[in-house]
Amino acid sequence: MDFSGCSLCPRECKADRTKHNGFCGGGDKIKIARAALHFWEEPCISGKNGSGTVFFSGCQLKCCFCQNYKISEEAFGKEISTDRLSKIFLELQEKGAHNINLVSATPYLPLVINALDNINGRLHIPVVFNSGGYESVDTLKTLKGYIDIYLPDMKYLNPDIAEKYSSARDYPDVAKKALDEMFSQVGTPVFDNDGIMQRGMIIRHLALPNNLDDTYSVLKYISERFPDNSVLLSLMSQYTPCHKAFLHKEISRRISTLEYEKAVDYALSLGLKGFMQERSSAKEEYTPPFDLEGV
């Protein structure tokens, strides 16, 4: 992979990542902050044994409320080789992980693909692509045949809000195209006998305080674009103001119970199926420690 003019994500920053980091914060080597069994994903992803989650450093989005800002913006992590990443995948499988969960892997995707190629025939669990939804269709096409489960966000449909909170005014249009490509690759959900997802797509939406109108728009879009429960919804209530969220008064608090209940009621009225969170999930301790475990 030539990182000398990067265009992996919709930013297309064209950075020479052999000399300096791109917009995402990534250089020309894989950088990760944690690789461990993770138990706080959706039940069909985490199951009883946990999801084999690898947190990559850097991110093409700049969400002011990011709970993982230590790695997404502050670039905490350790550089590793492609061979080491391959071994990490196998180690997680040996620990009983239900899947390999790639969190914000876009800055390093060509190298991640190489790591998966290295263990072709030895990895026997699904691979999950866990993404903020801000992805290039061309880059996603390179993942066809490698990814079994897509776990993208659909954060916003209002471009003004996308610009304000994530510095990505084009987020709605980009995410729509990205989700279409993801769905074309994996299709409708498939589960094993234990209810663990083997293939398909779960679309996440994080409900924000004082932003119910946009949440309603997102939910309506999902119901119309992916009818008949061809995808699952994960409507999240875990929003906790952190990082730079306090710069915006309207999101400087947790979402209220009433706001979240209204979002849930609207999702149910649309016939959407999937996962709704308990309000107790909106705690900072649900963010994993980025301590280089498993690296």
N, C-alpha and C positions, 0 to 999 in steps of 0.2 A: 504493500500500500504506500502510495506517495502522499505524504502529508504536507507537501510543499505549497499547496494552494487549496485549502480545505473547503469543500462544499457539501459536507455530509448532512448538515441540517439546513432548515429554511433560512437561516441567517446568511448563509453563503459568504462568510467573512473573508474567504480566500487567504487566510493566514498561512504563512509558512511555519507550520508547527514543528519543523525540525530546528527552528531558531527561536521561536517564541510561542507562547500559548495562544490558542484561538479564542474567539468570543466566549466559548463554553468553558475556558480554563484548561482545556486539555492540550497536552503536548503530543509527542510522537510515540510515547510508550504508555501501556496500560497503567492506570492508577486506580487503586481501589482502597476503600476505607474499612470494609468489614465483609466477611464471608462466613455465614453461620446459619443455623436453623432458626427460622423466624416464625413466630406463632400468632402474629397479629394481622395476617392477611385475611381475605374472605375464607370462610370455613372450607369451601371446596378447593382452596389453594393450600392452606396451611394444614388441614386435616389434623390428625393426632400427632404425627411425627414432626411437623414443621415444613416450611418451604425453604429450600436451599438457596438462600438469598445472598447475592453478591451486589454490594453497593459500590458503584463506580463514582469516582470524583469528577466534579464538573457538571455543567448543565447548560443547555442552549436557551433555557428560559431564565428569567430573572424575577421570580415571584417574590414580592416584598414580604410575604407571610410564610416563606418556606421553612418548614420544621427541620429540614435537613440542610440548612444553610451552611453548616460547618464544612460539608463536603461539596455542596452545589456551588457555593460562591467563595468560600474561604480555602477551597482546594485541599482540605485535609485528606491525607491518604499516603499510600506507599506505591512506588512504581514496581511493577512485577513483569516478568517475561510472559510470552504467550504460552510457553511450556508450563510455567507455574499455574497459570489460569486453568489450563487443561487439567492439571492435577487437583486443583481446588474443586472443580466440577465433580471429579471422581470421588474425592474425599467426602463431599456433601452427599453424594449418592450412597456411599458406604455407611454414612451415619443414619441412613433411613429417610432422607429427604424425599418428599413426594414429587418434587420437581426442582429444576434449576431456575431461579428467579433473577433475571438480569434487570437491575434497577438503574435507570438513567445511563444505559450503555452506549448511547448513540455516538459520543465522541470517539469511541474506540471500536466501532462495529467491524471494520475489516479485520482487526486483530482478534476480536471475539469469534468471528467466523473461522479464522485460522485455528483458534483454540478448540472449537467444536470439531473441525475437520480432523484434528490430531487424535481425537478419541472416538471417531466414527466407528460404530459397532460395539463400543464399550459403555456408552451412556444409554441407559434404558428407561429413563424417566423423561416426562415432558419438559420442554424448555419454554419458559414464560418471558415475554418481553414487556417489562413494566415501565410505562412511559408517560410523560406529561401530555402526550397527544400532539405536540408540536414537532412534526416529523416530515421529512421530505419523502414524497412518493417514490422517487428514484432510489433513494437509500433503502426504503422498506422493501422494494422489489428484490434487493440482494439478499433479503432474509427468507425468501420463499423456500420452504423445505427445511429450514432450520428451526423455525418457531412453531410451536404447537398451540400456544395460548397467548393471546394478546390481552394486555391489562392496561389500556390507555385511560387517561383522563379526558373528559370533555369539560374543560374549566369554565368557558364563557361562550356566549353567542353575541354579546355586545362588544364591538371593537373598542369602544371608549373605555370600558372596564378592563379589557385585555391589555390595552396600552397603559392604563393607570397602574395596574397591579403587577403586570408581568412584562412590561416593555415590549409588547408584541401585538401591535394593532391588527396584524393579519392573522392572529391566532384562530378566529372562527373559521375562516375559509381554509386555512392550512389544515386544521384538525378535521374538518369535514372530509377532505380528500384523503387524509391519512387513515381515518377510520374506515372509509370505503375500501381502501387497499388492504388493510388488515383483515377485514371481514372476507374479502375475496380469497384470501389465502387459507383461512382456517374454518370458515363456515359456522354452522350452528353448533351449540354446545354438545359435547360428548363426555360422559362420566363413566367411571368404573363401578364395580359392584359396591364399593365403599363410599360412593358419592364424591370421589376425588375427580376433579376435572382433568380430562386428558386432551381436550381440544376445544377450541372456541374462543369467544371474546366476552370479557366483562368490561363494561364501560363505567368508570368511576366519575362521580361528580361530588365535589366538596362544596357543601352549602355554606355560603358566607353570610355573616350578619348584614342586615340592611340591603341584601341583594336578591330578594325572593323573586322579583320579576325576571331576572336573568336565569335563575334556577328553573323557573317555570318554562322559559323558552328552551333551555337545554333539554329538559325532560320531554317536552312536546316534540322537539326535533328527533330525539332518539326513538320515540314511539312511532313516529311517522316514517323515519328512514329505515328502521330495522323492525318491521312489524312481526306479529305472531311469535314474539319471544325468541327471535332468532339470535339475539344477544341478551346477556344479563346486565342488570343495572346494579351498581353499588353506590347507594346514596349515603354519603359520609357526613357525620355530625362532629367529627373530631377537631374541627377548626379551633385552634388556640392561638391568640395573637402572639407573635414572636418576631424576631429579626427586625424588619423595618415596618412592620404592620402598624406600629404606633404613630407613624407619620400620617396615617389616614384615620381620622377620628371614627368614621363610620364602621371600620373593621377592627377597632382597637378593643373589642370585647369578644367573648365567646358568643356563638349563636344561641339564641334563646330556645327553650323547649317549645314554645309556641311556634316560632319560625320553622323549626325542624319538623314539627308535627304537620304544619301546613304543607311543607314540601313532600313529606311522606304521603299525605292524603291525596295530593295532586298526582304523584307517581302512581298510586293505586288506582286512581280514577281513570288513568290512561291505560291501565292493564299491564303496566310494566312489572316484571318479575325480577327477583334477585335478592339483594341484601340491604337491610336497614340497620344502622348502628344504634347501640345503646348510648345515651348521652354521656355515660361514664367514660366513654372512649376519648373524650376531649380533655386529655391530660398530657402534659409534657412527658411524663414517664413512659408513654406508649411509643415515643420516639426512641429507637434503639441507640445504645452507646456506640459512638464511632471510635473504637479503641484498637483497630487493626486485628480484631479477633479473626483467626482463620487465614490471615494473609501470609 
